[in-house]
Amino acid sequence: MIDMFHALGITDVRQLIIATMVFLMLPGPGTFCVLTSTGKHGVRGGFVSLAGLMLGDVVLMFLAAIGVAALLQANPLLFKGMQYLGAAYLAYLGIRLMIAKPEQGGGAVPFSNAADFRRGFLVTLINPKAIVFYMAFFPLFIDPATHQGSATFIAMGIVISSCTLFYGSLLVLIGNVAARKLARNRRIAAYASKAAGVFLIGFGIKLTTN
């Protein structure tokens, strides 16, 4: 298996996996989106949000591979505009969490799965720094002498997506257990929701100032 990745021009798949897992474990808006969807709509909501996040990641990796990162870096105004768009959406999600009233009863929320998917997808997609990250990340593990073009990027994308699925699944399962405990105390659940909202707003602000 390792020889196959090496033949595709990936220098060290083990280091690629480790680096990806370290990156995933850094707290970010995607993490909170998955946890929030899990807390509100259970395991199904969490995995739907994770699917949206992974699709957003695939789009960003594709854009990075075809050189969109270079376009963003060459046009600071466009880059800054995408940053503010991302910050505005994160702030919108954060405010929604902060002002949301505690849900009564255990009925299903209409169209919650579509909302969870859309939230995970957009939170990932509107972060322009992720495109630049992938543009800088890919060359670290590519051997120019044995590089196989799109096949190499596809293989790296599969590795990264597999890591995301593994780590995201842990978040969903652990988050579901925590959400059930929080559900027994509505006051703690409300504080947790507001804290997640504050985090998303803060991350949005950080996105525009770094």
ZAMARGU-4260 file (C-alpha; in steps of 0.2 Angstrom, whole numbers, plus 5000, padded with zeros to 4 digits):
<rodrens>
0) 5000/5000/5000 | 5014/5012/5005 | 5023/5008/4988 | 5007/5012/4979 | 5007/5030/4986
5) 5025/5032/4983 | 5023/5027/4965 | 5010/5041/4963 | 5023/5053/4969 | 5017/5055/4988
10) 5034/5055/4997 | 5027/5049/5015 | 5009/5044/5017 | 5012/5041/5036 | 5018/5059/5038
15) 5003/5065/5028 | 4991/5056/5039 | 4999/5062/5055 | 4999/5080/5049 | 4981/5079/5043
20) 4976/5072/5060 | 4985/5086/5069 | 4977/5099/5058 | 4959/5091/5061 | 4962/5092/5080
25) 4964/5110/5080 | 4948/5118/5085 | 4939/5126/5071 | 4921/5131/5065 | 4919/5114/5057
30) 4922/5105/5073 | 4909/5116/5082 | 4896/5114/5067 | 4898/5095/5069 | 4896/5095/5088
35) 4881/5108/5087 | 4872/5097/5074 | 4875/5082/5084 | 4869/5090/5100 | 4853/5096/5092
40) 4848/5082/5080 | 4858/5067/5087 | 4870/5055/5078 | 4861/5057/5061 | 4862/5076/5061
45) 4880/5075/5066 | 4885/5063/5052 | 4874/5074/5039 | 4884/5089/5045 | 4900/5080/5043
50) 4895/5075/5025 | 4893/5093/5021 | 4909/5097/5028 | 4918/5084/5019 | 4910/5089/5002
55) 4916/5107/5006 | 4934/5100/5009 | 4933/5091/4992 | 4928/5107/4983 | 4942/5117/4992
60) 4955/5103/4988 | 4950/5104/4969 | 4951/5123/4969 | 4968/5122/4977 | 4974/5109/4964
65) 4969/5120/4949 | 4978/5135/4956 | 4964/5146/4964 | 4975/5149/4979 | 4987/5158/4967
70) 4973/5169/4961 | 4967/5173/4978 | 4985/5178/4984 | 4987/5189/4968 | 4971/5198/4971
75) 4971/5204/4989 | 4954/5213/4987 | 4945/5197/4981 | 4954/5187/4995 | 4948/5200/5008
80) 4930/5200/5001 | 4929/5181/5003 | 4936/5182/5021 | 4922/5195/5026 | 4909/5184/5018
85) 4915/5169/5028 | 4916/5180/5044 | 4898/5186/5041 | 4891/5168/5039 | 4900/5162/5055
90) 4893/5177/5064 | 4876/5173/5058 | 4877/5155/5064 | 4884/5161/5081 | 4870/5174/5083
95) 4857/5160/5079 | 4864/5149/5093 | 4865/5163/5105 | 4847/5169/5103 | 4839/5152/5101
100) 4827/5146/5113 | 4828/5129/5122 | 4819/5116/5112 | 4803/5109/5120 | 4799/5091/5118
105) 4808/5078/5107 | 4799/5081/5090 | 4810/5081/5075 | 4815/5098/5067 | 4808/5100/5050
110) 4821/5099/5036 | 4835/5098/5050 | 4845/5086/5040 | 4846/5098/5025 | 4851/5113/5036
115) 4864/5102/5045 | 4872/5098/5028 | 4871/5115/5021 | 4879/5122/5037 | 4894/5110/5037
120) 4896/5113/5018 | 4896/5132/5019 | 4906/5134/5034 | 4920/5124/5025 | 4918/5132/5008
125) 4918/5150/5013 | 4935/5149/5022 | 4947/5155/5009 | 4962/5152/5020 | 4958/5133/5018
130) 4961/5134/5000 | 4978/5143/5003 | 4982/5130/5016 | 4979/5115/5004 | 4990/5124/4991
135) 5004/5125/5003 | 5000/5108/5011 | 5000/5097/4995 | 5018/5101/4989 | 5025/5096/5006
140) 5021/5077/5002 | 5024/5077/4983 | 5039/5071/4974 | 5041/5081/4958 | 5051/5067/4950
145) 5037/5054/4951 | 5022/5065/4952 | 5007/5058/4942 | 4997/5074/4940 | 4978/5073/4945
150) 4980/5055/4951 | 4992/5061/4964 | 4980/5074/4970 | 4966/5062/4970 | 4975/5050/4981
155) 4980/5064/4993 | 4962/5069/4993 | 4956/5052/4998 | 4969/5051/5012 | 4963/5068/5019
160) 4945/5064/5017 | 4947/5047/5026 | 4956/5055/5040 | 4941/5068/5041 | 4928/5054/5041
165) 4938/5045/5055 | 4940/5060/5066 | 4923/5067/5062 | 4915/5051/5067 | 4923/5052/5084
170) 4917/5069/5086 | 4899/5064/5082 | 4899/5048/5094 | 4907/5058/5108 | 4896/5073/5105
175) 4880/5063/5105 | 4885/5056/5123 | 4889/5073/5129 | 4873/5080/5122 | 4862/5067/5130
180) 4870/5072/5147 | 4867/5090/5143 | 4849/5087/5139 | 4846/5082/5157 | 4850/5100/5162
185) 4842/5113/5151 | 4852/5127/5159 | 4869/5119/5155 | 4863/5115/5138 | 4858/5133/5135
190) 4875/5139/5141 | 4884/5127/5130 | 4874/5133/5115 | 4878/5151/5119 | 4896/5147/5121
195) 4897/5138/5104 | 4889/5154/5097 | 4902/5165/5105 | 4916/5154/5098 | 4909/5155/5080
200) 4907/5174/5081 | 4925/5175/5088 | 4932/5163/5074 | 4924/5174/5061 | 4932/5190/5068
205) 4949/5180/5069 | 4946/5175/5051 | 4946/5194/5045 | 4961/5200/5056 | 4974/5186/5054
</rodrens>
